[in-house]
């Protein structure tokens, strides 16, 4: 999808250096992927301590 963005040049240059991507498109894609991943992890954190999982790891790993 083509989109026109007005981004601060210094911020884009810093992002390109930090993530070692050579194109602005790659930097934006990496940033969006990171944002989505962090958002999904945050959603999963709400279940911390609420899910009771009783698994026999030997059985799951077929060591029995």
Secondary structure as UniProt FT lines:
FT   HELIX           9..19
FT   HELIX           24..45
FT   TURN            46..50
FT   HELIX           57..60
FT   TURN            61..62
//
